[in-house]
Amino acid sequence: KKAFTGAHFRQIFKHVNVNDFVMVRNYLMMLLMYAMGRRGVEATRLRKAEVVADDEKRMLIVTHTPAKQKERKRMITPIAYATENGFMDVGKWHKIYTRLREGKPESPYYFQLDTGKQMNTNTVRQAYKALFEKAGMDFTGYGAHSARVGAATAMAEAGATGEEIDEHCTWVGETRKRYVKRSTENKARA
């Protein structure tokens, strides 16, 4: 899959209606999975109790067991990225989403459908696609995995070591090399 980039977030941000539950949910899901280097399916398993905002230290603390791992992993996701307008401010979007969830059917899942039901990989893909379409961008070649690929690529471009990327994205073996290389090749063609 192609990788999401900061440019995608900047473009989508311009079109996000902060009073639209579905749009905010989709944007926060894409942003959080990118920040954590996770697959879309992991967004569907994330429970409300696993996400805690620490406003004093300006971070989101996510305690989650990634797929195929036996122990819970504690991820500390910076709330404020260095942006003037907050388009990648995870904490800001968490607060908006939490407010918009009020009055929705109860669900143990952090990201839920309007009905309160659990999302699945296809609904995550459709959520990302809807954001791209709203921003007038083509979704061809992207998918539920694109946030994870984007995270690994951004880390590599910022000078992170292979081991740091593997640890952050919970990868083993040669997976990182395939995704980072493929993503870099896609950027070169763009």
Disulfide bonds with the S-S distance in Angstrom:
none
